[in-house]
Amino acid sequence: MAQEKTAAPAPRAAATDGPAAGPPRERAGAGATRRVLAGRIAGAVAGGLLLFLSFPPLGLWFLAPLGLALTVLSVYGSRPRRALWLGLLTGLAFLLPALHWVSPIGVDAWLGLVALESLFYAAWAAGTALAVRLPLWPLWSAALWVAMEWARGQFPFGGFPWARVAFSQGESVFTPYAALGGAPLVTFAVALCGGLIALLALRLAAAPRWDRAIALPLAGALAVPAAAFAVPRFGDEGRTVTIGVIQGNVPGRGMNPLGNEPAVVLRNHTRMLHEMAQAVREGRTPRPDLVVLPENSTDIDPYRSDFARGEIDAAVKDIGVPVLVGAVVGIGENNRATRSLVWDPVTGPGAYYDKQQLVPFGEYTPLKELVLALFERAGLVGKQSVSGTRDGDLKVGPVTVGAINCYEVAFDGIVGDTARTGASPLVVQTNNATYALTNLPAQQLAMSQLRAVEHNRAVVTSAITGISAYVTPDGTIAWRTGELVPAANVLRVPVRTAETVATRVGALPEWALILVSVGALAVAWRRGPRNLVHSANQEGDRQVGDE
């Protein structure tokens, strides 16, 4: 951007101005300041709303760079203290609708989570207000966004990486970047594109004529998504496996999805296993090599109940192939585990994977004594879950599948570690019954799309109430169910073993971007404010003291 040197503004109320000069000038300056601040607020809120619209179920992925451009513009030229509040507004405008699926637990839980997570966006905005003082600032602001999403995925209580920008790009022009650097690189590409659009807008506002200053950010904003087409793609390896998927549905809704009558959920799934077996015998359905049931497909612990064990065993013997059962099982007297359990038609229950990434306040209670004293509803967690200690590679029939349990699909490390075992395909067992018909199931399915591309693996999702689906290794949804309906299918799924760059390097791209962002902040802090080219409105905003 061409820079101009301007004289310092004259004192606001010099004695020589005369009695009539001061008040109109002050009023004009105050009016300009209010307009600038209103524009910043509007940009922050609009940016958050565009980010929300880019996510499923609407899935207008192309709005994500525009939303990020507006968020950058809202803090450009602002001091970090004011940028904090603008970033908070962006976070609230984005997360209030994006995380509305939490509201079935309680409006207070929804609002509390949104308020907490919005603080991370406030921190990003303050950092970006510093980073735009540097040359090439679209790079640094994009790296800061990656660092912010990393922090959200770590703190507090193990983090909450839901609604990362990458998860709005389940099937978009940016998706191929997942094969190089996983979800963090996809987020970085979208944020960089947004930053370049913001830079283009600033230069057009300063000098709306075609020159090099305009051409460079425009070319960059187009080149970032275009370069994704150059990412190498993997071919078919000629091996497939036939997988049966069952979605048995549940009798209840909301906070009591499994209903009050025991064994209903168990019978829903065993009945459909028998029906699938009958269809195979009659030639209406191909014979599967294995069958996947969802998380909580039995509402009774089959290790402790002879009835549950008998029901499952009879259904598995009927279908005649190994079945991956989702169960919550007792661990000692006071604990439990969310388990993916391989049930063989001959030998019965065998190898298993216990969920590693547990849902705070859903499967266990952080700060248990304090939280239970303050919130009676926290007692609904019941027995505290304990996390597993091994990756999800499980031999089921002719293949070793990669078991991912529900919430875990949002966590890069869990999915990546399982993919690095060589397991293929990935299988996501999930229970979204409490959040049926909200925006959660669609958001979670988009995560499976990104994971498929990230690790060159087919992803099969079995959900207790939907959305069950099959995602091809290129991220395409080849089959999906509706919600709150019983559904089943037998699918021929490719078995891929080739590893992507993202699978091999793991978190290295993310850490590199985090280090870049920290370095940029350090340099910007040492340099202090620089003389940016401001419009008259921006100059008025600065005179007031952007704090």
Secondary structure, DSSP 4 states (H G I P E B T S, - for coil): ------PPPPPTT-GGG-TTTHHHHHHHHHHHHHHHHHHHHHHHHHHHHHHHHHSTTT--TTHHHHHHHHHHHHHTT--HHHHHHHHHHHHHHHHHHHTGGGTTT-HHHHHHHHHHHHHHHHHHHHHHHHHTTSTTHHHHHHHHHHHHHHHHTTTTTT---TT-GGGG-TTSTTGGGHHHHHHHHHHHHHHHHHHHHHHHHHHHHH--S-SHHHHHHHHHHHHHHHHGGGS--PPP-S-EEEEEEEE---S--TT-TT-SSTTHHHHHHHHHHHHHHHHHHTTSSPPPSEEEPPTTSBSS-TTT-HHHHHHHHHHHHHHTS-EEEEEEEEETTTEEEEEEEEEETTTEEEEEEE-SS--BTTTB-TTHHHHHHH-GGGGGG-SEE----S--EEEETTEEEEEEEGGGGG-HHHHHHHHTTT--SEEEEE--GGGTTSSHHHHHHHHHHHHHHHHT--EEEEESSS--EEE-TTS-EEEE--SSS-EEEEEEEE---PPPHHHHHTTHHHHHHHHHHHHHHHHHHHH--------HHHHHHHHH---
